[in-house]
Amino acid sequence: MKIISLILTLLLIAANAWAIDTNHLPTPALQARYETLTHQFRCLVCQDEDIYTSNADLAVQLRDKVRDMLVAGKTNQQIIDYMVDRYGNFVLYKPPVEGNTLLLWFGPFALLLVALGVVVWVVRRRSAMATDEPTERATP
């Protein structure tokens, strides 16, 4: 049983090692830009991970594209513009506040206000019903 546990542990460690991006750029400045940019882009397959940590094939391709564009001398804004032009604002973890993203930014607050309004309405209705009903007295 201990051998099986040891083998499973080693397999888990090996799986984590495969997930690490080992392609480094020639200079520390480019590497830092690469890491910053890849943390800003959402994996379109996983949707809750950035492309830096995702192992999806598309995330690997996007990391490679970011790396190639950095080596080619593109600026961060040019790379961001390329990704947004190709995949839309959804690829960004922090999409800009625009007309088509207003629901994304303010939808949760609107739902919270609606829920709060429903709670207030139910509480007021129940308290009004409680005061309208006469209390019955027990007759001896």
C-alpha positions in Angstrom: 0.0 0.0 0.0 2.9 2.3 0.7 4.4 1.6 -2.7 1.1 2.6 -4.4 1.0 5.8 -2.4 4.6 6.6 -3.3 3.9 6.0 -7.0 0.8 8.2 -7.0 2.7 10.9 -5.2 5.5 10.8 -7.8 3.0 10.9 -10.6 1.3 14.0 -9.2 4.7 15.7 -8.8 5.6 14.8 -12.4 2.3 16.1 -13.6 3.0 19.5 -11.9 6.4 19.5 -13.5 4.9 19.2 -17.0 2.7 22.1 -16.3 5.6 24.5 -15.8 6.4 26.8 -18.7 10.1 26.2 -19.2 10.6 28.4 -22.3 12.5 31.4 -21.1 13.2 34.6 -23.1 16.7 35.9 -23.8 16.5 38.8 -21.3 15.0 39.1 -17.8 13.1 42.2 -19.0 11.4 40.3 -21.8 10.7 37.4 -19.4 9.0 39.8 -17.0 6.9 41.3 -19.8 6.0 37.8 -20.9 4.8 36.7 -17.5 2.9 39.9 -17.0 1.1 39.6 -20.3 0.3 35.9 -20.0 -1.3 36.6 -16.6 -3.5 39.2 -18.2 -5.1 36.8 -20.8 -7.8 34.4 -20.0 -7.6 30.8 -21.3 -10.5 30.5 -23.7 -10.9 26.8 -23.0 -10.6 26.8 -19.2 -12.2 30.3 -18.7 -11.1 30.5 -15.1 -7.4 30.3 -15.6 -4.9 32.6 -17.3 -2.9 31.3 -20.2 0.3 31.3 -18.1 -1.0 28.5 -15.8 -3.3 26.7 -18.2 -2.2 23.5 -20.0 -4.9 23.6 -22.7 -3.5 23.4 -26.2 -4.9 26.8 -27.1 -3.2 28.4 -24.0 0.1 26.9 -25.1 -0.4 28.3 -28.6 -1.3 31.7 -27.1 1.8 31.7 -24.9 3.9 30.8 -27.9 2.3 33.7 -29.9 3.0 36.2 -27.0 6.6 34.9 -26.9 7.0 35.3 -30.6 5.6 38.8 -30.7 7.8 39.9 -27.8 10.9 38.5 -29.5 9.8 40.3 -32.7 9.8 43.6 -30.8 6.1 44.2 -30.3 5.0 46.4 -27.5 2.7 45.2 -24.7 -0.2 47.3 -26.1 0.3 45.8 -29.6 0.2 42.3 -28.2 -3.0 43.1 -26.2 -4.6 44.7 -29.3 -3.8 41.6 -31.4 -5.4 39.3 -28.8 -8.5 41.5 -28.4 -8.8 41.8 -32.2 -8.6 38.1 -32.6 -10.6 36.8 -29.6 -12.6 39.8 -28.3 -12.6 41.4 -24.9 -13.4 38.1 -23.3 -9.7 37.1 -23.6 -8.8 39.9 -21.0 -9.2 39.2 -17.3 -10.0 42.9 -16.8 -12.1 43.9 -19.9 -12.6 47.6 -20.4 -15.9 49.2 -19.3 -17.7 49.7 -22.6 -21.3 49.5 -23.7 -21.1 45.8 -24.5 -19.4 45.0 -21.1 -21.7 47.0 -18.8 -23.7 43.9 -17.9 -20.4 42.1 -17.0 -19.3 44.9 -14.8 -22.5 46.0 -13.2 -24.8 42.9 -13.5 -23.8 41.4 -10.2 -24.6 44.7 -8.4 -27.9 44.9 -10.1 -28.8 41.4 -9.1 -27.8 42.2 -5.5 -30.1 45.2 -5.5 -33.0 43.2 -6.9 -32.5 40.5 -4.3 -32.3 43.1 -1.5 -35.5 44.7 -2.9 -37.3 41.4 -2.8 -36.2 40.7 0.8 -37.4 44.2 1.9 -40.7 43.6 0.1 -41.3 40.2 1.7 -40.4 41.5 5.2 -42.8 44.5 4.9 -45.6 42.3 3.5 -45.3 39.8 6.3 -45.1 42.5 9.0 -48.2 44.1 7.4 -50.1 40.8 7.4 -49.1 40.2 11.0 -50.5 43.6 12.1 -53.7 43.2 10.1 -54.8 39.8 11.6 -56.6 40.1 14.9 -55.3 38.0 17.6 -57.7 35.4 19.0 -58.2 35.1 22.7 -58.8 31.8 24.4 -62.2 31.6 25.9 -62.4 30.0 29.3 
